Amino acid sequence: MTADSEPNRILENLDEWLRMPMLALSIAWLAIVLIELASGGSALLETIGVAIWIVFLIEFAVRFALADGKLAFLRSNWLTVLALIVPALRMVRALAVLRAARALRGLRLVRIVGTANRSMNALRVSLRRRRVGYVLALTMTVALLGAGGMLSFEPAGEVSGGFESYPHALWWTGMLLASIGSDYWPVTLEGRILTMLLSLYGLAVFGYVTAIFASFFVGRDAQAPAGPIVGSMDLSALRTEIEALRRDLADRRGPQPSA
């Protein structure tokens, strides 16, 4: 199929129509996950979460049905597939292996990463022309989710020196993303994996922010008349002067004799 095939046109129209509803559902899903990580869930939150998960599942199934290359679609959305599978596994409470604390923490980690991935996709679609706003919103989302995950994996009641509250975990996560860190480092496997992912994200954002500041100050120097960097106004004046010299040389040479 070509890029202008009927399924692709339907998929593009579907993306445009579902952009705002899916963004709202992604925000609601993020809020539910944060509440469950920070303070535990409730029957109402679990019911709402299941309903939102079913909508996500239907949306993914429709996208998969309309995709040209099924295998390529699955490879590019493998994290979304895992995030959709985890809620189903949480519902199968009859499986004894899922009752193990290690398995539950592993599923929780996958859910956190999957939620961050869905939030990232929703924000990228909604803020596609606002790169700085997208990075700020994504960083806030990562910090909130990371704090909830660290509180869930490293609570003070189970881990010596762990986090006593969500604000405590949020402060620690903010310091980690800012590459400052603190005296405490996680001891659980899931906490260490999440810390590594947060650190990698913090390094990437730090490089992006550094590039933004560098571009800003270079632009200011280029706009200054006496700045050390040649700006667009200087280049424009130089081109004008070169064109004037060319015309002057042409006038002095006079008309060229025909062959």
N, C-alpha and C positions, 0 to 999 in steps of 0.2 A: 504494500500500500504506500501511496505517496503522502507527503506532508499535508496535502489538501484533500485527503480522503474524507469521506463522510463521517467515520468514527472519530477522526481527529477533530473535525469541526464540532461535532457534538461534545467532545471532551473539553474543547476550549470554551464553548458556551456554558458547559456545566461548571467549569472552574470559575468563570466570571459570575455566574448566578449564585454559587455556593460560597463565594469568598467571605462575605460578612457573616452569614450564619455559622460557617465552620470556625471562623475566628471567635465568635461568641461562645460556641461550644468548647473550643480549645481553652479559652480563659476559664470557663466554668470547670472543666476537667482539671486544669492546673490548680484551681482553688480547692477542689475536693481532695486532690492528691496531697496538697500542702497541709490541709486540716488533718487528714489521716496520719501523715507523718509526724506532725507536731503534737497532736493531742489525741489521736485515736479516732476511729470512725464511729458511725451510728447507723441505725437501720435506714433512716431517711437518706443519708448521704450515699449509702451503698446502693439504694434503689435508684437514686438519680444518676449515680455513676454507671450502673448497668445500662440504664436507658441511653446515656450519652455514648457508651461503648458500642451499643447496638447500632446507633447512627453512624459512628466511625466505621464499623464493620460493613454496613451497607454501602457507604461511600467508597470504601476501598474495593469492595466487590464490583461496583459499577465501573470504577476506574480500570480495574483489571480486565473486565469484560470488553472495554473499549480500547484497551492498549493494543498496539500492533504486534509488538514482540513481547509475548507473555514472560519468557524467561528473563529477558533484559529488564522488564518492569519489576520482576521480583528481586533481581539482583540490586537494582537501584533503590529498592524500598524494603530491604531486608530488616532494617531496624524497626520500621513501621509494622512489619509482620510480627516481629517478636513482641512489640508493645501491644498488639491486638491479641496475641496468644496468652499473655500473662493473666489478664482478667479471667479468661476462661479456665486457666489452671487454678486460680484462686477459688473458683466456684466449685471445683471438684474436691471437696473436703474429705471424700471417702478414701482418697489415696493416702496411705500412711506416710509415704515418702514426703508428701507436701506438708506434713505436720512438723517435720524436723526443722529446728531453728535455722540451721545452715541453709536449707533449701528455701525457706521463707525469706531469709535475708537476700539470697541470690535473686529471687523473683522480684523483691522490692527494688533491688539495684537496677534490674532490667526495666522495671516500670518507671523509675526516675529518669533513666537515660532516654527511654521511649517518650516520656512526657516532654522532656527537653527538646527532643527531635521534632515532635509535633508542634510545640510552641514555636520553634525556630522556623519551621515551614510556614506556619500561619503568619508570623510576623514578617517573614520575607515577602510573602505575597501582598500583605497589606501595606508594607512600608518599602516597596520596591524602589521608589525614587528618593527615599530619605535614608541614606546610608548611615549617617551618624545617629539618627533616631532609631534605626533598626539595631545598631550595635548597642546603644544604651538600653533599649527595651529588652534585648536578648540577654545582656549582662545582668540586668535586674532579675530576669526570670531564672537564669542559671544560679544566681546568688540565693534566691528564695528556695529553689528546689534543692540546691546543695546543702543549705542549712537544715532543711527538713530531713534530708537523707543522713547527714552527720548526726543529728539528734536521735534519729531512729537506730543508727548503727552503733553509736558511741554514747549512750545515756549514762549519766553519773551513777545511777542505781546499779548498773551492770559492769561498767568499766571504770577503773580507778582514774580519777582526774578527768572524767568525761564531761559532757555538756549537761548543765543543770536546767536549762530552759531554751526555748527557741530563740529569743534575743541573744543569748550567749552563743549559740551555734551560728546565728546570722553574723554576729560581730567577727567570729573566728573565720567564717567563710569569706567575708569582705576583706579581712587582712590577707588571707591566702590569695585571693584574686588580685590584690594589689601588690603581690610578691613581697609582702612584709613578713607574714607568718607569725607564729607565736611559740610559746614554750611547749605547747601540747601537740603531740602527733598521734594519729589513730593507731589502734592496736589490732582491730579486727580486719579480716581480709577485705570485706566489702567497703569498710571505711577507708582503707588504703587505696583501693581501686578508685573510689569516688574522689579521694584527695588528688590522685594522679591526674584524673580527668579534669578536675577543677584547676589544677596547676597548669596543665597544657592550655586550657582555655584562657587563663589569666595571662600567660605569656603571649598568646596570639593577639589578645585584645590590647595588651601593652604595646606590642609592635604597631598595631593599627593606630592607636591613639598617638604614639610618637610620630608616625608618618603624617597624621592630620596636623599636629602642631608644627612639624617641620614645613609642611606645605603652606600653612598659614603665615609663618614668619618669613619664608622665602618670598611669598607673594607680597607681603608688606614691604620687604626690602626692594623688590623689583618695582613697586609703585613709587617708591621714594625717589625724587629727582636726583639726590646726591647719594643714593644707595650704592652698595658695593656690587649689586647684581644688575645686569642689564634687563630692563623690563620691556613690556610690549610697546610702551610709548617711545622708548629709545630706539627700538628696532624699526618702528614705523617712521620715525624721523630720519633714521639712517637710510631706509629704502627711498624716502622722498628725495634725500640729498643725492643718492646715486642716480635716480631717474633724472634729476636736474643736470647732473654732470654729463650724462649720456646725451641729453638733448643739446647741451652746449657744445659737445664735441661734434655732434651731427651738424649743427649750424655752422661751425667753423670749417668743416670739410666741404660744405656746399653740396650741390647736387652732383651725383656721380654720373659720368658720361655713359651713355648707352653703348653696348657692344656693337 
